[in-house]
Amino acid sequence: MSVGHTLLGLLEQQPRHGYDLKRAYDERFGGDHPLHYGQVYSTLQRLLKNGLVEVDGVEAGGGPERKRYAVTDAGITDVATWLRQPEKPEPYLQNTLYTKVVMAILTGRDAAELLDVQRSEHLRLMRELTKRKTQGDFADQLICDHALFHLEADLRWLELTSDRLDKLTAEVTA
């Protein structure tokens, strides 16, 4: 996800202080990975430097001055361009799970056990996401569905690899 574009889109709704921007981001997109304040402010500085946001106001308070940021016309155009561009599908041709299975085989370890442990972990996370999905709002349900579909695909791969483990072992050790 492009944090910069997401912050621009949030600013397109209304000008905000960095703190409010972080809160809006975390509320909608943070999930398990909320933004750090440093990331928000460094991204805002980069957007400011590139002319995509501007300082809309400065408020004095008990602490440091609070800047309010607004998106510029160039920022609005940048968000529109980003939204029109399709995301590159990731084929996952060389992933960590595959590497671990091959390394287990090459080092004489039990690849079947590795696959079983990974399958259990996937199922545990799928149960957790299914529970979260039933308790969440519609946006949370969509996010959980996305994650569940990816985990289901991984689970199918784990099952297929388990079924083909003898053939893979023969090929890798030849």
ChimeraX attribute file (.defattr): number of C-alpha atoms within 10 A of each C-alpha:
attribute: neighborCount
match mode: 1-to-1
recipient: residues
	/A:1	7
	/A:2	8
	/A:3	14
	/A:4	19
	/A:5	21
	/A:6	16
	/A:7	23
	/A:8	26
	/A:9	18
	/A:10	18
	/A:11	22
	/A:12	18
	/A:13	10
	/A:14	12
	/A:15	20
	/A:16	22
	/A:17	20
	/A:18	19
	/A:19	15
	/A:20	12
	/A:21	24
	/A:22	21
	/A:23	16
	/A:24	16
	/A:25	19
	/A:26	16
	/A:27	11
	/A:28	11
	/A:29	18
	/A:30	13
	/A:31	12
	/A:32	7
	/A:33	8
	/A:34	14
	/A:35	16
	/A:36	10
	/A:37	14
	/A:38	10
	/A:39	13
	/A:40	18
	/A:41	16
	/A:42	12
	/A:43	16
	/A:44	22
	/A:45	15
	/A:46	13
	/A:47	20
	/A:48	18
	/A:49	11
	/A:50	12
	/A:51	14
	/A:52	23
	/A:53	25
	/A:54	20
	/A:55	16
	/A:56	13
	/A:57	14
	/A:58	12
	/A:59	10
	/A:60	9
	/A:61	8
	/A:62	5
	/A:63	6
	/A:64	8
	/A:65	11
	/A:66	14
	/A:67	17
	/A:68	19
	/A:69	22
	/A:70	23
	/A:71	27
	/A:72	19
	/A:73	13
	/A:74	13
	/A:75	24
	/A:76	18
	/A:77	13
	/A:78	15
	/A:79	20
	/A:80	13
	/A:81	11
	/A:82	14
	/A:83	12
	/A:84	8
	/A:85	8
	/A:86	7
	/A:87	9
	/A:88	6
	/A:89	6
	/A:90	6
	/A:91	7
	/A:92	8
	/A:93	7
	/A:94	8
	/A:95	9
	/A:96	10
	/A:97	15
	/A:98	16
	/A:99	11
	/A:100	14
	/A:101	23
	/A:102	19
	/A:103	14
	/A:104	17
	/A:105	19
	/A:106	13
	/A:107	10
	/A:108	10
	/A:109	13
	/A:110	11
	/A:111	21
	/A:112	18
	/A:113	13
	/A:114	17
	/A:115	22
	/A:116	14
	/A:117	12
	/A:118	16
	/A:119	19
	/A:120	13
	/A:121	12
	/A:122	18
	/A:123	16
	/A:124	12
	/A:125	15
	/A:126	19
	/A:127	13
	/A:128	12
	/A:129	19
	/A:130	17
	/A:131	12
	/A:132	14
	/A:133	19
	/A:134	12
	/A:135	11
	/A:136	14
	/A:137	10
	/A:138	11
	/A:139	12
	/A:140	18
	/A:141	17
	/A:142	13
	/A:143	15
	/A:144	21
	/A:145	16
	/A:146	11
	/A:147	15
	/A:148	20
	/A:149	12
	/A:150	12
	/A:151	17
	/A:152	14
	/A:153	11
	/A:154	16
	/A:155	18
	/A:156	13
	/A:157	16
	/A:158	22
	/A:159	15
	/A:160	11
	/A:161	18
	/A:162	18
	/A:163	12
	/A:164	11
	/A:165	18
	/A:166	12
	/A:167	10
	/A:168	16
	/A:169	16
	/A:170	10
	/A:171	9
	/A:172	12
	/A:173	11
	/A:174	6
